[in-house]
Amino acid sequence: MASGKEEGVAKVNEDLSQVSADPRHSHETSNSHGTTMADRTRSLPSRWPEEITRNIFQAQKNKSNLERTVFVPLPPKEHILHFISSALEDMYEVQSLFSTDDVLKLVNDQYSAGSSNCHANPTRWATLNALIATGIHWKADNKAIEELFPVSWAYFKNAFAIFPEIVMNSDGIDSCQAMIAMAFLMRGTADARAFTVLLSAAAHAIHCISLNLEDLCGSSDLIDIERRRRSFWTIYVLRCNASLNFDLPAPSDEVSVELPSQGLAIDTSSSTHLLRHMQIICYPTCAVLILLTAVLHNPADSEVAMNLTWIGKFVGFLKSFQDQEGCDLKGLISFCSELYDIASFAQHNPAEQKDENENETAGLWQQYTVGSEDRMQLAQGLLTNMPIPCAKANKVFSGILTEPGEDGFTMLVPHILKPSSFNFFGNL
């Protein structure tokens, strides 16, 4: 009896014979020894619907791969010149890669080509739109987020429409910086999956153009060398941070690139902007989980009262921030309040902790204290859509968490931090 592999080969040969023998798809050729792509397309199996074969033939004739889409034209130049200079003051991460002069040159060159021209220089178009989108994100007042975020996502869509093209054809530092600019915006959302994809693409690009090598492609231009070093180290630091937060592989290559002449920019502001808080909210959330674990492990410890106080202070901060800034933090407040109640119950009822069948709360204690899950990864699972951390968090906190939605986020994530809320790869 013929094996499955032999049967498969025989079936393919039979289909090919039928195709070559089908008079409806026969064709005459000149004295050439080959067939054209159109000839081969017309030789598709006769049992396929005519519409499919016709569409395949048209696709082969179409010389473009992916259609560039302009979702919205750039705003008037006089508006963008003032806005971008002001926005850069708040976008401390972007300052590591783009000076004000760099961005103004992007603006002038792009408007010279046209406010909707994505063809003259696709990489420049993508970079500028990503910076505009990120700038709107960071400059929007908390109470104006609902109004302004749809605008920023429209410009980000302009940028991301070029992303596949940049990934496939990246051949220089400009392409790397375009992808980093897109990653900066995603880093300010709860979509850690998209952020790490963009970051990985940028990391791959720097290796393709040898940014990770000491000689920096042999460049002798001091400004160019500085620009390359800043791009390399920005990506490297972000990858190291992502590996710690999301349990992803850390950069394994040996680093031979010198540090930039000046340190990378750090955030020294005292802003109460929601995005700036949400980028670091994982740290106090992680601290709350550590304090909760300490209380549950030893409710009679002398520091339990202080640990409870700090958990309560964090809940109070969240409530105050929500009231003052008009931000939706109800999910996070509800969750942390529940953790406070559980810790408080443990403090006043330490004996009941050992009998998980005695009450529901005692049963939940076992889930929180058994195992050695990294608390930072649990925090990231609660606040982002990374699959593995999210699965761990939902397992540990199944007693008080509802199942994540179709978008992969828990109830703790405000809808304005979900790209799908603005029709960016949302569920159809």
SVG drawing of the C-alpha trace seen along z (x, -y; Angstrom):
<svg xmlns="http://www.w3.org/2000/svg" viewBox="-17 -79 53 81">
<polyline fill="none" stroke="black" stroke-width="0.4" points="0.0,0.0 1.4,-3.4 2.3,-5.7 0.5,-9.0 3.5,-10.9 3.4,-8.7 -0.3,-9.3 0.2,-13.0 2.9,-13.1 0.7,-11.0 -2.2,-13.4 0.0,-16.4 1.3,-14.7 -2.3,-13.9 -3.4,-17.5 -0.4,-18.8 -1.2,-16.4 -4.8,-17.6 -3.6,-21.2 -1.2,-20.6 -3.8,-18.5 -6.7,-20.9 -7.4,-22.4 -9.0,-25.5 -5.7,-26.5 -3.5,-25.6 -1.4,-28.3 1.0,-28.7 4.5,-30.0 7.0,-31.3 10.5,-29.8 11.2,-30.6 12.0,-27.8 9.9,-29.0 6.5,-30.3 5.6,-33.7 4.0,-34.3 0.7,-35.1 0.9,-31.8 1.5,-29.9 -1.4,-31.8 -3.8,-30.9 -2.8,-27.2 -4.6,-27.0 -6.8,-24.0 -10.0,-24.2 -12.1,-23.3 -11.3,-26.6 -14.0,-29.3 -13.3,-31.7 -13.4,-34.7 -10.5,-33.3 -8.3,-32.6 -9.1,-36.1 -8.2,-37.7 -5.0,-35.8 -4.0,-36.9 -4.8,-40.5 -2.8,-40.2 0.2,-39.0 0.0,-41.9 -0.2,-44.4 3.3,-45.7 2.5,-47.1 2.6,-44.9 0.8,-46.8 -1.2,-49.9 -0.1,-53.0 -3.0,-54.6 -3.3,-58.2 -5.9,-58.2 -5.6,-62.0 -3.5,-64.8 -1.0,-66.6 -2.3,-69.7 -1.4,-73.2 2.4,-73.7 2.2,-76.8 0.3,-74.8 2.6,-71.8 5.8,-73.9 4.6,-75.4 3.1,-72.2 6.1,-69.9 8.6,-72.3 6.4,-72.4 5.7,-68.6 9.3,-67.7 9.8,-69.4 7.5,-66.7 8.6,-63.8 11.7,-63.1 12.3,-59.7 12.1,-61.1 14.7,-63.7 17.3,-60.9 16.9,-60.5 15.4,-63.7 16.5,-67.2 14.2,-70.1 16.3,-70.9 16.0,-67.3 12.2,-67.3 11.9,-70.8 13.9,-69.5 11.5,-66.5 8.6,-69.0 10.0,-71.3 11.0,-68.5 7.7,-66.7 5.6,-69.9 7.8,-70.7 6.8,-67.3 3.1,-67.7 1.0,-67.3 -0.5,-64.0 2.6,-62.8 3.6,-59.4 5.4,-58.4 8.4,-60.8 10.0,-59.5 7.8,-56.8 10.2,-56.6 10.1,-60.3 6.3,-60.3 6.1,-57.4 8.5,-59.1 6.8,-62.5 3.3,-61.0 4.5,-58.8 6.0,-61.8 2.9,-63.9 0.7,-61.1 3.0,-60.7 3.2,-64.4 -0.6,-64.7 -0.7,-61.8 1.7,-63.5 0.4,-67.0 -3.3,-66.2 -4.7,-67.3 -6.2,-64.4 -9.7,-65.9 -9.2,-66.3 -8.0,-62.7 -11.4,-61.5 -11.4,-64.3 -7.8,-64.3 -6.8,-60.6 -8.8,-59.8 -6.8,-62.5 -3.5,-61.1 -4.5,-57.5 -5.4,-58.8 -1.8,-60.1 -0.4,-56.9 -2.4,-54.9 -0.6,-57.0 2.7,-55.9 1.8,-52.3 0.5,-51.9 4.2,-52.2 5.5,-49.7 5.5,-46.5 7.4,-48.4 10.0,-49.7 10.5,-46.3 11.1,-44.6 13.2,-47.4 15.0,-49.0 18.5,-49.8 19.5,-52.8 19.3,-54.6 16.2,-56.5 14.2,-53.2 15.3,-52.3 14.3,-55.6 10.9,-55.4 10.2,-52.1 11.4,-53.5 9.2,-56.5 6.2,-54.1 7.3,-52.1 7.4,-55.2 3.7,-55.8 2.8,-52.1 4.8,-52.2 2.4,-54.8 -0.5,-52.4 -1.4,-49.1 -0.7,-47.2 2.7,-45.8 2.4,-43.1 2.4,-45.7 5.2,-47.7 7.5,-44.7 6.8,-43.8 7.9,-47.2 10.9,-47.1 11.9,-43.7 11.6,-45.0 13.8,-48.0 16.4,-45.7 16.5,-43.4 17.0,-46.5 20.0,-47.7 21.7,-44.4 21.0,-44.4 22.8,-47.7 25.5,-46.8 24.7,-49.5 25.9,-47.0 29.4,-47.0 32.2,-49.1 33.2,-50.7 29.6,-51.9 29.7,-51.1 32.9,-53.0 31.3,-56.4 33.7,-59.3 31.0,-61.9 30.8,-62.7 27.1,-63.7 26.3,-60.5 28.2,-58.4 26.4,-60.1 23.1,-59.5 23.8,-55.8 25.0,-55.4 21.9,-57.0 19.7,-54.8 21.5,-51.6 21.5,-52.4 17.8,-53.5 16.8,-50.2 19.1,-48.2 17.8,-49.8 14.2,-49.4 14.8,-45.7 16.5,-45.0 13.6,-46.7 11.1,-44.7 12.9,-41.4 12.6,-42.1 9.0,-43.2 7.5,-40.7 9.8,-37.6 11.2,-38.0 14.7,-37.0 17.2,-39.6 19.7,-41.0 22.4,-38.3 24.9,-40.0 28.1,-41.5 28.0,-45.3 30.9,-47.0 29.2,-50.3 30.4,-53.2 27.8,-55.2 26.6,-58.5 28.6,-61.6 25.7,-62.7 23.4,-60.5 20.0,-59.5 17.2,-61.8 15.4,-61.1 12.0,-62.3 12.6,-65.0 9.1,-66.5 6.5,-66.4 3.6,-66.1 0.3,-64.4 -0.3,-63.3 -2.1,-60.0 0.2,-58.4 3.3,-59.2 1.6,-57.6 0.4,-54.6 4.0,-53.9 5.2,-53.6 2.0,-52.3 3.3,-48.8 5.9,-49.6 3.5,-50.7 1.2,-47.9 4.1,-45.4 4.9,-46.9 1.2,-46.4 1.5,-42.7 4.7,-42.3 3.1,-43.9 0.1,-41.7 2.2,-38.6 4.1,-39.7 0.9,-40.1 -0.5,-36.8 2.6,-34.9 2.8,-36.2 -0.2,-38.2 1.2,-38.5 4.4,-40.2 5.1,-43.6 5.2,-45.3 1.7,-44.2 0.1,-47.4 2.6,-49.5 2.1,-47.3 -1.6,-47.8 -1.2,-51.5 0.9,-51.7 -1.6,-49.6 -4.3,-52.0 -2.3,-55.0 -2.0,-53.7 -5.7,-53.2 -6.2,-56.7 -3.9,-58.1 -5.7,-56.4 -9.1,-57.7 -7.7,-61.2 -6.1,-61.2 -9.3,-59.9 -11.4,-62.7 -9.0,-65.5 -8.0,-64.6 -11.2,-63.0 -9.5,-59.7 -11.1,-56.3 -9.3,-54.2 -12.3,-52.4 -11.0,-48.9 -7.6,-49.4 -9.1,-51.1 -11.6,-48.2 -8.9,-45.6 -6.5,-47.3 -9.3,-47.9 -10.1,-44.2 -6.4,-43.4 -6.5,-45.8 -9.7,-44.1 -8.0,-40.7 -4.9,-41.9 -7.0,-43.5 -9.0,-40.3 -5.7,-38.3 -4.4,-40.7 -7.5,-40.4 -8.1,-36.7 -4.7,-35.0 -5.9,-31.6 -8.5,-31.3 -5.8,-31.5 -4.8,-27.9 -8.2,-26.4 -9.0,-27.1 -12.4,-25.4 -13.6,-27.6 -14.3,-30.7 -13.8,-32.0 -11.2,-34.6 -9.0,-31.9 -9.2,-29.9 -8.0,-32.9 -5.0,-33.3 -3.7,-29.9 -3.7,-31.2 -1.8,-34.3 0.9,-32.7 1.5,-29.4 4.0,-29.5 6.8,-31.8 5.4,-34.0 7.4,-37.2 5.3,-40.1 6.4,-42.4 5.2,-40.0 1.9,-39.6 1.6,-43.4 2.3,-43.5 -0.2,-40.7 -2.8,-42.8 -2.0,-46.0 -1.1,-44.9 -2.0,-42.2 1.1,-40.2 -0.2,-36.6 2.1,-34.8 2.1,-37.4 -1.7,-37.9 -2.3,-34.1 -0.3,-34.0 -2.1,-36.9 -5.5,-35.6 -4.7,-32.2 -3.4,-33.8 -6.2,-36.3 -9.0,-34.2 -11.0,-34.7 -11.4,-38.5 -10.7,-39.0 -13.2,-38.5 -12.0,-36.8 -10.1,-39.1 -12.1,-40.5 -11.7,-39.5 -9.0,-42.2 -6.8,-40.3 -7.0,-43.1 -8.1,-42.7 -10.7,-45.0 -7.9,-47.1 -7.0,-48.7 -8.8,-51.9 -10.3,-51.8 -8.4,-54.9 -5.2,-52.9 -6.4,-50.2 -5.6,-50.8 -8.7,-48.8 -10.8,-51.6 -9.7,-53.8 -10.2,-51.1 -6.5,-50.2 -6.6,-46.5 -9.8,-46.2 -12.0,-43.1 -14.2,-43.2"/>
</svg>
